[in-house]
């Protein structure tokens, strides 16, 4: 029982870490997709800023 009490915070931390990584990856992917879309739009307009 004592070993379980020691393990539980690590388990919660691992679960929270995995959730945070998933959210972070999703956010990064969304912003990267938006940036590439903006780049394509600018290139279509004949501008080469990015």
N, CA, C and O atoms as a GROMACS GRO file, in nm:
protein
  200
    1UNK      N    1   0.082  -0.120   0.000
    1UNK     CA    2   0.000   0.000   0.000
    1UNK      C    3   0.086   0.126   0.000
    1UNK      O    4   0.053   0.224  -0.066
    2UNK      N    5   0.196   0.124   0.074
    2UNK     CA    6   0.283   0.243   0.080
    2UNK      C    7   0.349   0.269  -0.055
    2UNK      O    8   0.363   0.384  -0.097
    3UNK      N    9   0.389   0.162  -0.124
    3UNK     CA   10   0.453   0.180  -0.255
    3UNK      C   11   0.353   0.239  -0.355
    3UNK      O   12   0.391   0.315  -0.443
    4UNK      N   13   0.225   0.203  -0.341
    4UNK     CA   14   0.123   0.257  -0.428
    4UNK      C   15   0.106   0.407  -0.404
    4UNK      O   16   0.088   0.484  -0.498
    5UNK      N   17   0.112   0.448  -0.278
    5UNK     CA   18   0.098   0.589  -0.243
    5UNK      C   19   0.216   0.670  -0.298
    5UNK      O   20   0.202   0.788  -0.332
    6UNK      N   21   0.332   0.606  -0.306
    6UNK     CA   22   0.450   0.674  -0.361
    6UNK      C   23   0.439   0.683  -0.513
    6UNK      O   24   0.482   0.781  -0.573
    7UNK      N   25   0.381   0.580  -0.574
    7UNK     CA   26   0.372   0.574  -0.720
    7UNK      C   27   0.266   0.666  -0.778
    7UNK      O   28   0.282   0.715  -0.890
    8UNK      N   29   0.159   0.690  -0.705
    8UNK     CA   30   0.045   0.762  -0.761
    8UNK      C   31   0.079   0.902  -0.813
    8UNK      O   32   0.037   0.936  -0.924
    9UNK      N   33   0.153   0.986  -0.739
    9UNK     CA   34   0.186   1.119  -0.794
    9UNK      C   35   0.263   1.111  -0.925
    9UNK      O   36   0.241   1.193  -1.015
   10UNK      N   37   0.353   1.014  -0.937
   10UNK     CA   38   0.427   0.998  -1.062
   10UNK      C   39   0.333   0.961  -1.176
   10UNK      O   40   0.350   1.008  -1.289
   11UNK      N   41   0.234   0.877  -1.145
   11UNK     CA   42   0.137   0.837  -1.246
   11UNK      C   43   0.057   0.957  -1.294
   11UNK      O   44   0.038   0.978  -1.414
   12UNK      N   45   0.011   1.037  -1.197
   12UNK     CA   46  -0.064   1.158  -1.232
   12UNK      C   47   0.023   1.253  -1.314
   12UNK      O   48  -0.023   1.314  -1.411
   13UNK      N   49   0.148   1.265  -1.274
   13UNK     CA   50   0.241   1.354  -1.344
   13UNK      C   51   0.264   1.306  -1.487
   13UNK      O   52   0.268   1.387  -1.580
   14UNK      N   53   0.277   1.174  -1.504
   14UNK     CA   54   0.298   1.119  -1.638
   14UNK      C   55   0.175   1.141  -1.725
   14UNK      O   56   0.186   1.177  -1.843
   15UNK      N   57   0.057   1.121  -1.668
   15UNK     CA   58  -0.066   1.142  -1.743
   15UNK      C   59  -0.081   1.289  -1.782
   15UNK      O   60  -0.115   1.320  -1.896
   16UNK      N   61  -0.054   1.378  -1.687
   16UNK     CA   62  -0.065   1.521  -1.716
   16UNK      C   63   0.039   1.564  -1.819
   16UNK      O   64   0.010   1.645  -1.907
   17UNK      N   65   0.160   1.509  -1.808
   17UNK     CA   66   0.265   1.540  -1.904
   17UNK      C   67   0.228   1.496  -2.045
   17UNK      O   68   0.252   1.569  -2.142
   18UNK      N   69   0.170   1.376  -2.056
   18UNK     CA   70   0.126   1.328  -2.186
   18UNK      C   71   0.017   1.415  -2.245
   18UNK      O   72   0.017   1.445  -2.364
   19UNK      N   73  -0.077   1.455  -2.159
   19UNK     CA   74  -0.186   1.542  -2.205
   19UNK      C   75  -0.132   1.677  -2.250
   19UNK      O   76  -0.172   1.730  -2.354
   20UNK      N   77  -0.039   1.734  -2.171
   20UNK     CA   78   0.019   1.864  -2.206
   20UNK      C   79   0.096   1.855  -2.337
   20UNK      O   80   0.090   1.946  -2.419
   21UNK      N   81   0.170   1.745  -2.356
   21UNK     CA   82   0.246   1.728  -2.481
   21UNK      C   83   0.152   1.717  -2.601
   21UNK      O   84   0.180   1.771  -2.708
   22UNK      N   85   0.040   1.646  -2.582
   22UNK     CA   86  -0.057   1.633  -2.691
   22UNK      C   87  -0.114   1.768  -2.730
   22UNK      O   88  -0.123   1.801  -2.848
   23UNK      N   89  -0.152   1.847  -2.629
   23UNK     CA   90  -0.209   1.980  -2.655
   23UNK      C   91  -0.105   2.068  -2.722
   23UNK      O   92  -0.136   2.141  -2.816
   24UNK      N   93   0.020   2.062  -2.674
   24UNK     CA   94   0.127   2.145  -2.730
   24UNK      C   95   0.154   2.107  -2.875
   24UNK      O   96   0.169   2.194  -2.961
   25UNK      N   97   0.159   1.977  -2.903
   25UNK     CA   98   0.183   1.931  -3.040
   25UNK      C   99   0.071   1.975  -3.133
   25UNK      O  100   0.095   2.017  -3.246
   26UNK      N  101  -0.054   1.965  -3.083
   26UNK     CA  102  -0.169   2.004  -3.165
   26UNK      C  103  -0.163   2.154  -3.194
   26UNK      O  104  -0.191   2.196  -3.306
   27UNK      N  105  -0.127   2.234  -3.094
   27UNK     CA  106  -0.119   2.378  -3.112
   27UNK      C  107  -0.008   2.414  -3.212
   27UNK      O  108  -0.027   2.498  -3.300
   28UNK      N  109   0.108   2.349  -3.196
   28UNK     CA  110   0.219   2.376  -3.288
   28UNK      C  111   0.181   2.337  -3.432
   28UNK      O  112   0.212   2.410  -3.526
   29UNK      N  113   0.114   2.222  -3.447
   29UNK     CA  114   0.075   2.177  -3.581
   29UNK      C  115  -0.023   2.276  -3.643
   29UNK      O  116  -0.014   2.307  -3.762
   30UNK      N  117  -0.118   2.325  -3.561
   30UNK     CA  118  -0.218   2.418  -3.613
   30UNK      C  119  -0.152   2.549  -3.656
   30UNK      O  120  -0.183   2.603  -3.762
   31UNK      N  121  -0.059   2.601  -3.573
   31UNK     CA  122   0.007   2.728  -3.608
   31UNK      C  123   0.098   2.709  -3.730
   31UNK      O  124   0.110   2.800  -3.812
   32UNK      N  125   0.161   2.594  -3.741
   32UNK     CA  126   0.247   2.568  -3.857
   32UNK      C  127   0.164   2.559  -3.984
   32UNK      O  128   0.203   2.610  -4.088
   33UNK      N  129   0.048   2.494  -3.975
   33UNK     CA  130  -0.040   2.484  -4.091
   33UNK      C  131  -0.090   2.623  -4.132
   33UNK      O  132  -0.099   2.653  -4.250
   34UNK      N  133  -0.122   2.706  -4.033
   34UNK     CA  134  -0.168   2.842  -4.062
   34UNK      C  135  -0.056   2.923  -4.128
   34UNK      O  136  -0.081   2.997  -4.223
   35UNK      N  137   0.066   2.908  -4.078
   35UNK     CA  138   0.179   2.982  -4.134
   35UNK      C  139   0.205   2.940  -4.278
   35UNK      O  140   0.230   3.025  -4.364
   36UNK      N  141   0.200   2.811  -4.306
   36UNK     CA  142   0.224   2.764  -4.443
   36UNK      C  143   0.112   2.810  -4.536
   36UNK      O  144   0.136   2.841  -4.652
   37UNK      N  145  -0.010   2.816  -4.483
   37UNK     CA  146  -0.122   2.864  -4.565
   37UNK      C  147  -0.101   3.011  -4.600
   37UNK      O  148  -0.127   3.052  -4.713
   38UNK      N  149  -0.056   3.090  -4.503
   38UNK     CA  150  -0.029   3.232  -4.527
   38UNK      C  151   0.081   3.246  -4.631
   38UNK      O  152   0.073   3.331  -4.720
   39UNK      N  153   0.184   3.163  -4.619
   39UNK     CA  154   0.296   3.169  -4.713
   39UNK      C  155   0.248   3.138  -4.856
   39UNK      O  156   0.289   3.205  -4.951
   40UNK      N  157   0.164   3.038  -4.869
   40UNK     CA  158   0.113   3.001  -5.001
   40UNK      C  159   0.027   3.114  -5.057
   40UNK      O  160   0.034   3.145  -5.176
   41UNK      N  161  -0.054   3.175  -4.972
   41UNK     CA  162  -0.140   3.285  -5.016
   41UNK      C  163  -0.056   3.403  -5.065
   41UNK      O  164  -0.085   3.463  -5.168
   42UNK      N  165   0.051   3.435  -4.988
   42UNK     CA  166   0.136   3.547  -5.029
   42UNK      C  167   0.207   3.516  -5.161
   42UNK      O  168   0.223   3.604  -5.245
   43UNK      N  169   0.249   3.392  -5.178
   43UNK     CA  170   0.318   3.355  -5.301
   43UNK      C  171   0.221   3.364  -5.419
   43UNK      O  172   0.259   3.400  -5.530
   44UNK      N  173   0.096   3.330  -5.394
   44UNK     CA  174  -0.004   3.335  -5.500
   44UNK      C  175  -0.029   3.480  -5.542
   44UNK      O  176  -0.062   3.507  -5.657
   45UNK      N  177  -0.014   3.572  -5.446
   45UNK     CA  178  -0.034   3.714  -5.476
   45UNK      C  179   0.088   3.775  -5.545
   45UNK      O  180   0.085   3.892  -5.584
   46UNK      N  181   0.195   3.697  -5.561
   46UNK     CA  182   0.313   3.747  -5.631
   46UNK      C  183   0.410   3.818  -5.539
   46UNK      O  184   0.503   3.883  -5.586
   47UNK      N  185   0.390   3.806  -5.408
   47UNK     CA  186   0.482   3.870  -5.315
   47UNK      C  187   0.575   3.765  -5.255
   47UNK      O  188   0.533   3.651  -5.230
   48UNK      N  189   0.698   3.802  -5.231
   48UNK     CA  190   0.794   3.708  -5.174
   48UNK      C  191   0.849   3.766  -5.044
   48UNK      O  192   0.970   3.782  -5.028
   49UNK      N  193   0.758   3.797  -4.950
   49UNK     CA  194   0.801   3.850  -4.821
   49UNK      C  195   0.850   3.737  -4.733
   49UNK      O  196   0.955   3.748  -4.669
   50UNK      N  197   0.774   3.626  -4.729
   50UNK     CA  198   0.810   3.515  -4.641
   50UNK      C  199   0.887   3.411  -4.721
   50UNK      O  200   0.927   3.308  -4.665
   0.00000   0.00000   0.00000
